[in-house]
Amino acid sequence: MLKDELKQLLVEALRLEDVDPASIADDEPLFGGGLDLDSIDALELVLQLEKTYGIKIGSSEESRAALASINVLAEYIERHRSATSASVKG
């Protein structure tokens, strides 16, 4: 399931050694919430997401919106992954 993959990727990419991926709530804010992530974490996460899922997250506003929670991020990836594959086929 994409949400579980994202939680695992988040923990691994940001080396959150004391965080169990299963403990991250789907609707928990990724920034300003319990994970206490910062702007450097956001940059690392965006780069990893682009590499892993073949999506492009443009502006800082777009990344801030996409990284709101696991739920929002999963929707963003599914929307943009299908748009990317459609533009490649077209």
Buried (B, 14 or more C-beta within 10 A) or exposed (E): EBBBBBBEBBBEBBEBEEBEBEEBEBEBBBBEBEBEBEEEBBEBBBEBBEEEBEBEBEEEEEBEEBBBBBBBBBBBBEEBBEEBEEEEEE
